[in-house]
Amino acid sequence: MKPMALHCGIEIGDVALASCSDAQLQAIKQAIYERGVAVFRDQDFTPRDHIAFAKRWDGIDVNAYFPLDPAFPEIALVKKAPDQRTNIGGAWHTDHSYDPVPAMGSILVARELPPTGGDTLFAHMGAAYDALSDDLKARIEGLEAFHTADHVYSQGGVYAGTDQAGELRGQDVTTGAVHPVVIRHPQTGRKLLYVNAAFTLHFVGQSREESLPLLMELTSAALAADNQCRLEWEAGTVAIWDNRTTWHNAMNDYHGHAREMHRITLTGETLAA
Ligand code: SIN
């Protein structure tokens, strides 16, 4: 196992995900809970392997918005064609925080990559919380926040006016959930900052306008370089991340080239302070 950066990410070698043992899977899970994201290179991982491996976790949460693989509807397609300008996931976020029981994590498989670019950045929310000043920690103690995806995926939402709009589903889906701003990781007990710039609209009891200064302060602190790692995809790369422990951001720096990834989102549990 090789750390990708100071706090975030780990590369795990010498394991074939498609046929790993239960003991290997347990060690992989623990590494992901702690480091936020694990990267596996040179994997022979068909769509059937992807689904079978995902079923060894606590279930699959099918994403309501992304196009699905027609042959394997458990698999969401995260893709950008050479003539598209907008990518999916190209801003800091954590998947499904708008659900009352947010997805535990995601398994992303590289299927087609641009010649350069298309990296994914991750930021570790345990390291982010630890590095907050005592004053900031005191200000968010006991706070809860409201999360939704309606402003992103609805008919008037962020993607509506983009060249991804035609392929996305769920424009009529409505979402909304309240979670503590600081959660305890369900498996490790570590304190994690659980707001994100994409889906967290406001703190409970405050308007959007009242909430924005603190949300921006937290976002800026969370994205300190020490908290981040960068994944450069290669053919055969699989990444598995923990949505409670990390945020991620897909770089959109490969216009004119295709990028296609297969994502399965893993069922999580209710989050608590
Ligand atoms: C996502 O799940 O947000 C997409 C990540 C990526 O395409 O790198």
Residues whose N, C-alpha, C, O or C-beta is under 5 A from the ligand:
A	BS01	SIN	V78 I88 G89 T120 A250 M261
